[in-house]
Amino acid sequence: MNPVPRWRIAAAVLVLAALLGFGVMLAPIYVDNLKLQTSVEEITRRVDSQKRTDETLRQDVLNKARELNLPVKADNVHITRSPEGLRIDVRYFVRVTVPGYTVDLHFYPGAGSR
């Protein structure tokens, strides 16, 4: 049996290290988005949310996003009222830049009451 060349082992270790590095860099962004999603769901479930103004609800979402250091602006928060209930949708992106590469991660947390 032929032994695996050292350069292949080194290349594999470099690729795994790069993947791990990307995971460590991106995981907190996805976790914060999940926290924002949970907060939006809680806002739509509250009984008093139907009576609150759109601007107050928008401010609640923006405050949570600011707390999580997410780049959400007022025009990213869409509130829809219908006979079926209240719906809040948030559309935003986070730009991640690493040497030689930039990617925009798009997120769409939202929730509705019934």
KESE-422487 format. One record per residue (C-alpha): residue number from 1; x, y, z; chain. Coordinates in Angstrom, 3 decimals. Layout:
N
<r seq="NUM" xx="X" yy="Y" zz="Z" mol="A"/>
...
END
This chain:
114
<r seq="1" xx="0.000" yy="0.000" zz="0.000" mol="A"/>
<r seq="2" xx="1.304" yy="3.441" zz="-0.950" mol="A"/>
<r seq="3" xx="1.484" yy="6.017" zz="1.838" mol="A"/>
<r seq="4" xx="-0.406" yy="9.274" zz="1.345" mol="A"/>
<r seq="5" xx="1.973" yy="12.089" zz="0.379" mol="A"/>
<r seq="6" xx="2.543" yy="14.707" zz="3.063" mol="A"/>
<r seq="7" xx="1.484" yy="17.545" zz="0.785" mol="A"/>
<r seq="8" xx="-1.972" yy="15.955" zz="0.430" mol="A"/>
<r seq="9" xx="-2.340" yy="15.669" zz="4.188" mol="A"/>
<r seq="10" xx="-1.232" yy="19.300" zz="4.566" mol="A"/>
<r seq="11" xx="-3.721" yy="20.403" zz="1.872" mol="A"/>
<r seq="12" xx="-6.535" yy="18.499" zz="3.583" mol="A"/>
<r seq="13" xx="-5.685" yy="20.087" zz="6.935" mol="A"/>
<r seq="14" xx="-5.677" yy="23.557" zz="5.309" mol="A"/>
<r seq="15" xx="-9.078" yy="22.974" zz="3.684" mol="A"/>
<r seq="16" xx="-10.577" yy="21.727" zz="6.951" mol="A"/>
<r seq="17" xx="-9.081" yy="24.671" zz="8.845" mol="A"/>
<r seq="18" xx="-10.576" yy="27.100" zz="6.299" mol="A"/>
<r seq="19" xx="-14.006" yy="25.472" zz="6.587" mol="A"/>
<r seq="20" xx="-13.813" yy="25.577" zz="10.358" mol="A"/>
<r seq="21" xx="-12.765" yy="29.236" zz="10.203" mol="A"/>
<r seq="22" xx="-15.754" yy="30.113" zz="7.990" mol="A"/>
<r seq="23" xx="-18.049" yy="28.229" zz="10.340" mol="A"/>
<r seq="24" xx="-16.724" yy="30.078" zz="13.374" mol="A"/>
<r seq="25" xx="-17.086" yy="33.399" zz="11.545" mol="A"/>
<r seq="26" xx="-20.622" yy="32.790" zz="10.198" mol="A"/>
<r seq="27" xx="-22.243" yy="30.884" zz="13.074" mol="A"/>
<r seq="28" xx="-22.798" yy="33.951" zz="15.316" mol="A"/>
<r seq="29" xx="-24.604" yy="35.764" zz="12.482" mol="A"/>
<r seq="30" xx="-26.976" yy="32.841" zz="11.969" mol="A"/>
<r seq="31" xx="-27.547" yy="32.489" zz="15.718" mol="A"/>
<r seq="32" xx="-28.402" yy="36.197" zz="15.995" mol="A"/>
<r seq="33" xx="-30.826" yy="35.861" zz="13.076" mol="A"/>
<r seq="34" xx="-32.495" yy="32.955" zz="14.886" mol="A"/>
<r seq="35" xx="-32.830" yy="35.132" zz="17.999" mol="A"/>
<r seq="36" xx="-34.437" yy="37.889" zz="15.898" mol="A"/>
<r seq="37" xx="-36.816" yy="35.323" zz="14.369" mol="A"/>
<r seq="38" xx="-37.837" yy="34.160" zz="17.846" mol="A"/>
<r seq="39" xx="-38.395" yy="37.747" zz="18.963" mol="A"/>
<r seq="40" xx="-40.584" yy="38.504" zz="15.922" mol="A"/>
<r seq="41" xx="-42.618" yy="35.376" zz="16.637" mol="A"/>
<r seq="42" xx="-43.101" yy="36.476" zz="20.245" mol="A"/>
<r seq="43" xx="-44.230" yy="39.943" zz="19.151" mol="A"/>
<r seq="44" xx="-46.869" yy="38.519" zz="16.805" mol="A"/>
<r seq="45" xx="-48.123" yy="36.096" zz="19.482" mol="A"/>
<r seq="46" xx="-48.720" yy="38.803" zz="22.071" mol="A"/>
<r seq="47" xx="-52.386" yy="39.621" zz="22.519" mol="A"/>
<r seq="48" xx="-51.747" yy="43.368" zz="22.754" mol="A"/>
<r seq="49" xx="-49.815" yy="43.470" zz="19.436" mol="A"/>
<r seq="50" xx="-53.055" yy="43.783" zz="17.439" mol="A"/>
<r seq="51" xx="-53.818" yy="47.042" zz="19.267" mol="A"/>
<r seq="52" xx="-50.329" yy="48.534" zz="18.974" mol="A"/>
<r seq="53" xx="-49.391" yy="50.827" zz="16.103" mol="A"/>
<r seq="54" xx="-47.231" yy="49.640" zz="13.240" mol="A"/>
<r seq="55" xx="-44.541" yy="52.120" zz="14.252" mol="A"/>
<r seq="56" xx="-44.432" yy="50.745" zz="17.811" mol="A"/>
<r seq="57" xx="-44.156" yy="47.169" zz="16.525" mol="A"/>
<r seq="58" xx="-41.471" yy="48.238" zz="14.041" mol="A"/>
<r seq="59" xx="-39.540" yy="49.909" zz="16.860" mol="A"/>
<r seq="60" xx="-39.702" yy="46.698" zz="18.928" mol="A"/>
<r seq="61" xx="-38.162" yy="44.752" zz="16.040" mol="A"/>
<r seq="62" xx="-35.524" yy="47.431" zz="15.439" mol="A"/>
<r seq="63" xx="-34.592" yy="47.527" zz="19.122" mol="A"/>
<r seq="64" xx="-34.077" yy="43.761" zz="19.160" mol="A"/>
<r seq="65" xx="-32.033" yy="43.917" zz="15.961" mol="A"/>
<r seq="66" xx="-29.907" yy="46.711" zz="17.412" mol="A"/>
<r seq="67" xx="-29.402" yy="44.652" zz="20.580" mol="A"/>
<r seq="68" xx="-28.142" yy="41.796" zz="18.383" mol="A"/>
<r seq="69" xx="-25.982" yy="44.137" zz="16.243" mol="A"/>
<r seq="70" xx="-27.901" yy="43.224" zz="13.092" mol="A"/>
<r seq="71" xx="-28.082" yy="45.803" zz="10.268" mol="A"/>
<r seq="72" xx="-31.874" yy="46.092" zz="10.153" mol="A"/>
<r seq="73" xx="-33.364" yy="49.443" zz="9.114" mol="A"/>
<r seq="74" xx="-36.924" yy="50.694" zz="9.482" mol="A"/>
<r seq="75" xx="-37.711" yy="50.055" zz="5.811" mol="A"/>
<r seq="76" xx="-36.594" yy="46.410" zz="6.226" mol="A"/>
<r seq="77" xx="-39.514" yy="45.717" zz="8.606" mol="A"/>
<r seq="78" xx="-42.837" yy="45.055" zz="6.837" mol="A"/>
<r seq="79" xx="-46.022" yy="44.848" zz="8.888" mol="A"/>
<r seq="80" xx="-49.227" yy="43.513" zz="7.369" mol="A"/>
<r seq="81" xx="-52.602" yy="43.495" zz="9.067" mol="A"/>
<r seq="82" xx="-55.475" yy="41.377" zz="7.806" mol="A"/>
<r seq="83" xx="-58.623" yy="39.772" zz="9.190" mol="A"/>
<r seq="84" xx="-56.539" yy="36.617" zz="9.738" mol="A"/>
<r seq="85" xx="-54.110" yy="38.477" zz="11.983" mol="A"/>
<r seq="86" xx="-50.841" yy="40.323" zz="12.114" mol="A"/>
<r seq="87" xx="-47.770" yy="39.489" zz="10.023" mol="A"/>
<r seq="88" xx="-44.274" yy="40.905" zz="10.489" mol="A"/>
<r seq="89" xx="-41.590" yy="40.243" zz="7.874" mol="A"/>
<r seq="90" xx="-38.009" yy="41.441" zz="8.107" mol="A"/>
<r seq="91" xx="-35.717" yy="41.480" zz="5.078" mol="A"/>
<r seq="92" xx="-32.047" yy="42.328" zz="5.545" mol="A"/>
<r seq="93" xx="-28.564" yy="41.211" zz="4.627" mol="A"/>
<r seq="94" xx="-25.225" yy="41.006" zz="6.388" mol="A"/>
<r seq="95" xx="-22.072" yy="41.586" zz="4.349" mol="A"/>
<r seq="96" xx="-19.195" yy="39.342" zz="5.364" mol="A"/>
<r seq="97" xx="-15.747" yy="40.194" zz="4.054" mol="A"/>
<r seq="98" xx="-12.709" yy="37.971" zz="4.314" mol="A"/>
<r seq="99" xx="-9.445" yy="38.545" zz="2.472" mol="A"/>
<r seq="100" xx="-10.154" yy="37.961" zz="-1.197" mol="A"/>
<r seq="101" xx="-13.873" yy="37.249" zz="-0.800" mol="A"/>
<r seq="102" xx="-17.066" yy="39.121" zz="0.082" mol="A"/>
<r seq="103" xx="-20.488" yy="37.555" zz="0.490" mol="A"/>
<r seq="104" xx="-23.911" yy="38.984" zz="1.336" mol="A"/>
<r seq="105" xx="-25.948" yy="36.718" zz="3.604" mol="A"/>
<r seq="106" xx="-29.661" yy="37.407" zz="3.071" mol="A"/>
<r seq="107" xx="-32.115" yy="36.768" zz="5.903" mol="A"/>
<r seq="108" xx="-35.928" yy="36.769" zz="5.938" mol="A"/>
<r seq="109" xx="-37.223" yy="36.277" zz="9.477" mol="A"/>
<r seq="110" xx="-40.960" yy="36.666" zz="9.788" mol="A"/>
<r seq="111" xx="-44.001" yy="35.486" zz="11.671" mol="A"/>
<r seq="112" xx="-47.729" yy="35.872" zz="11.720" mol="A"/>
<r seq="113" xx="-50.513" yy="35.502" zz="14.232" mol="A"/>
<r seq="114" xx="-53.788" yy="33.715" zz="13.622" mol="A"/>
END
